[in-house]
Amino acid sequence: MNVAMIEQVEAFPDTTVTLSNGKKIVVQESIEDVRQLTTAFYRRIGLIGLSAKEGDD
């Protein structure tokens, strides 16, 4: 999944990711897991500084 296309993440109770093109994808991960994975990706490619404190994302 292209994390740059993630528009919204909700739990219905299943975690549903809405993409910018309107498609919805149900994933196994929790909302918190999706947030952590997305943040880790952006840090890896340099869009979020490595020195950012947890919770500042």
C-alpha positions as CSV (number, residue, x, y, z in Angstrom):
1,M,0.0,0.0,0.0
2,N,1.3,3.5,-0.8
3,V,1.3,5.3,2.5
4,A,1.3,8.6,0.7
5,M,-2.2,7.8,-0.4
6,I,-3.6,7.2,3.1
7,E,-6.3,9.7,3.8
8,Q,-8.0,8.3,6.9
9,V,-7.7,5.3,9.2
10,E,-10.8,4.2,11.2
11,A,-11.9,1.2,13.3
12,F,-15.4,-0.1,12.6
13,P,-14.3,-2.4,14.6
14,D,-12.1,-3.7,11.8
15,T,-9.3,-1.2,10.9
16,T,-10.2,0.4,7.6
17,V,-7.8,2.5,5.6
18,T,-9.4,5.1,3.2
19,L,-7.1,6.1,0.4
20,S,-7.1,9.4,-1.4
21,N,-8.7,7.8,-4.4
22,G,-11.7,6.8,-2.3
23,K,-10.9,3.1,-2.0
24,K,-11.2,1.5,1.4
25,I,-9.0,-1.4,2.5
26,V,-9.6,-3.5,5.7
27,V,-6.3,-4.4,7.3
28,Q,-5.4,-6.7,10.2
29,E,-3.3,-4.1,12.0
30,S,-4.7,-1.8,14.7
31,I,-5.0,2.0,14.1
32,E,-1.9,2.4,16.4
33,D,0.1,-0.1,14.3
34,V,-0.8,1.6,11.1
35,R,0.3,5.0,12.6
36,Q,3.6,3.5,13.8
37,L,4.3,1.8,10.5
38,T,3.4,5.0,8.5
39,T,5.6,7.1,10.8
40,A,8.5,4.7,10.5
41,F,8.2,4.8,6.7
42,Y,8.3,8.6,6.6
43,R,11.3,8.6,8.9
44,R,13.1,6.1,6.7
45,I,12.6,8.2,3.6
46,G,13.5,11.4,5.5
47,L,10.1,13.2,5.5
48,I,10.0,13.1,9.3
49,G,13.2,14.0,11.2
50,L,14.8,11.2,13.3
51,S,15.1,13.6,16.2
52,A,11.4,14.1,16.5
53,K,10.1,13.2,19.9
54,E,7.5,10.4,20.2
55,G,4.0,12.0,20.2
56,D,5.1,14.9,18.0
57,D,4.1,13.1,14.8
